[in-house]
Amino acid sequence: MTAALAVRGLVKEYVKGKRVLDGLSLDFDATGLTAVIGPSGTGKSTLLRCINRLVDPTAGEIFFGGRDIAKVHGRELREARRQIGMVFQEYNLVERLTVMENLLSGRLGYTPVFKAWLRKFPQADIDRAFALLDQVGLAGFANQRADALSGGQRQRVGIARAVMQHPRLLLADEPTSSLDPKTSVEIMQLMKDVGREHSLPVIVNMHDVELAKRFATRIVGMSGGKVVYDGDGSGLNEAELKSIYGGESWLA
């Protein structure tokens, strides 16, 4: 299977000489949910932010949609970003807007500025937004303000907004870290379902190993900016967890 996303020799330095990502090379298939796990500061979030170009890589290549998006700028970069949906840890909703308005913001890259300013979106976009609200379990919430929602509901809006872009790839940066255990399970199930139903590869950066083992078809373990494990949950034994997180006391 041809990779939907291919990362080659990816390096990121925020401070010269100190590598947060140290020559990562990974292929991601066109389907399935990949969980990226590892200790804080090992480069998990930086990996996702390099892929969607929220930060610029120091070196390396990121092949997506037939081109190296690590090198693109301007219009080409905007076009690449439109094809990558992003779900954030802190939701990144516009609190004073309604749920529907937040979803439609996922179409801003496709809508003329004047029409977007007047909040005049094509009927097809509005219909899709209602369908996505139903899919994420928020039918009837279209006119609710975002600041009146619970954390789990906000994250559901964030997922629906990302899918509104018609992306070819869905990224999620610690989408369950602010949620209780029950809601975390629901959100991970939703992300897996959304990926399957929309034929999207999903890459989730997360800390919860048990959630990763339960929902991911593939787990990538990172340590020190490098990949130290790449496989499914069944192979993530105690020895592998030690190589990812170090030490032994936390496993007791």
Secondary structure, DSSP 8 states (H G I E B T S, - for coil): ---SEEEEEEEEEEETTEEEEEEEEEEE-SSSEEEEE--TTSSHHHHHHHHTTSS--SEEEEEETTEETTS--HHHHHHHHHTEEEE-TT----TTSBHHHHHHGGGGGGS-HHHHHTT---HHHHHHHHHHHHHTT-TT-TTSBGGGS-HHHHHHHHHHHHHHT--SEEEEESTTTTS-HHHHHHHHHHHHHHHHHTT--EEEE-S-HHHHHHH-SEEEEEETTEEEEEE-GGG--HHHHHHHH--SGGG-
